[in-house]
Amino acid sequence: MRLTPATLMDVAAIVKANLSGWYILLALLLFSIFMSGCDNSEDKIDGCFPVRDCVFEATAVKVTCGYGAFDDTWLQVNDTTYIQPWVNATTLQHLIVGQTYRFGYVEVARDNRYKDLYTCQAALPKAKVVKLTCLEQIVSTSI
């Protein structure tokens, strides 16, 4: 079939007549994309449902005058580096001192959520303030 100017004019007329429908469809598509996003609640980071793997290991330690998501129990990575869990976005609700954990995190800024919970005046160790995105207890396999 050979395209003639008359055929092209008919196609152009059909497209032109339905162009407003395409604009409406495009607007609905863009609207649905923007509305499908999640809110920026405290349980979500870097988008709606990010995947964070438990790739780090640390031991739970008690920190004098410490505070955070697990009160005075923080994670210590290698005898010198402290991780202060500020937000707990995992299902694990407490840490056992001396227990080793595998965890994933995102660094966060301190806010005022714990301002009325601590009254100790001792200096705290330098720590990385984090939101825990993954936390698993490492079970010992020794017999």
C-alpha positions in Angstrom: 0.0 0.0 0.0 1.3 3.3 -1.0 1.0 6.3 1.4 -0.7 9.2 -0.2 -1.1 12.7 1.2 -4.8 12.0 1.6 -4.1 9.0 3.8 -1.6 11.0 5.9 -4.1 13.8 6.2 -6.7 11.3 7.6 -4.2 9.9 10.1 -3.2 13.4 11.1 -6.9 14.3 11.7 -7.5 11.2 13.8 -4.3 11.9 15.9 -5.3 15.6 16.3 -8.8 14.7 17.3 -7.5 12.3 20.0 -4.6 14.4 21.1 -6.4 15.7 24.1 -7.1 12.2 25.2 -3.3 11.5 25.1 -2.6 14.5 27.2 -5.1 13.3 29.8 -3.6 9.9 29.7 -0.1 11.3 30.1 -1.3 13.5 33.0 -2.9 10.6 34.8 0.3 8.5 34.3 2.5 11.3 35.8 0.0 11.8 38.6 0.0 8.1 39.5 3.8 8.0 39.4 4.1 10.9 41.9 1.3 9.6 44.1 2.7 6.1 44.2 5.7 7.4 46.3 5.8 6.9 50.0 5.8 9.6 52.6 9.0 10.4 54.4 8.2 8.6 57.6 10.8 7.5 60.1 10.5 3.9 59.0 11.6 4.5 55.4 14.8 5.8 54.0 16.2 6.7 50.6 12.9 6.2 48.9 10.0 4.0 49.8 11.3 0.5 50.6 15.0 0.4 50.3 16.9 -2.8 50.6 19.7 -2.7 53.1 21.8 -5.8 53.7 23.2 -6.9 57.1 26.9 -6.7 56.1 28.6 -5.4 59.2 29.3 -7.2 62.5 29.5 -5.7 65.9 29.1 -6.6 69.6 26.5 -5.0 71.8 28.2 -3.1 74.7 26.8 -1.0 77.6 27.9 2.7 77.4 27.9 4.7 80.6 25.4 7.5 80.2 24.6 6.3 76.7 21.2 6.8 75.1 19.5 6.0 71.8 17.2 3.4 70.3 18.4 0.7 72.7 19.0 3.0 75.7 22.6 2.7 76.9 23.4 -0.4 74.7 25.3 0.5 71.6 27.3 -1.6 69.0 31.0 -1.7 69.1 32.6 -2.7 65.8 36.3 -3.3 66.6 37.2 -2.3 70.2 37.4 1.4 69.1 34.5 2.2 66.8 31.1 2.8 68.4 27.8 2.7 66.6 25.0 4.6 68.4 21.6 3.3 67.1 19.5 6.4 67.0 16.6 4.9 65.1 15.6 1.2 65.0 13.8 0.3 61.8 14.1 -3.4 62.4 12.0 -6.0 64.2 14.5 -6.7 66.9 13.5 -4.6 70.0 16.5 -5.0 72.3 20.2 -5.8 72.3 21.9 -8.3 74.6 25.2 -7.0 76.0 28.0 -9.2 74.8 26.1 -10.7 71.9 27.4 -10.3 68.4 25.1 -8.9 65.7 25.1 -8.5 62.0 23.6 -5.1 60.9 23.0 -2.6 58.1 22.6 1.1 58.6 22.3 4.6 57.2 23.9 7.5 59.0 21.5 10.0 60.4 21.6 13.3 62.3 20.7 13.5 65.9 17.4 15.1 66.6 15.6 15.9 69.9 13.8 12.5 70.4 16.0 11.6 73.4 16.5 15.0 74.9 14.5 14.4 78.0 15.6 10.8 78.6 19.1 11.3 79.8 20.5 13.4 82.6 24.0 12.1 83.0 26.8 14.6 82.5 29.6 12.1 81.7 31.3 12.5 78.3 30.1 10.0 75.7 32.6 8.2 73.4 32.7 9.3 69.8 30.2 7.3 67.9 28.6 7.1 64.4 24.9 7.9 64.8 22.8 5.6 62.6 19.4 4.3 61.7 19.5 0.5 61.8 17.9 -0.9 58.7 18.9 -4.5 59.3 19.7 -6.3 62.5 20.3 -10.0 63.1 21.7 -11.8 66.1 24.6 -14.0 65.2 24.1 -17.5 66.7 27.3 -19.2 67.8 27.8 -22.6 66.1 30.3 -23.9 68.6 29.6 -27.3 70.3 
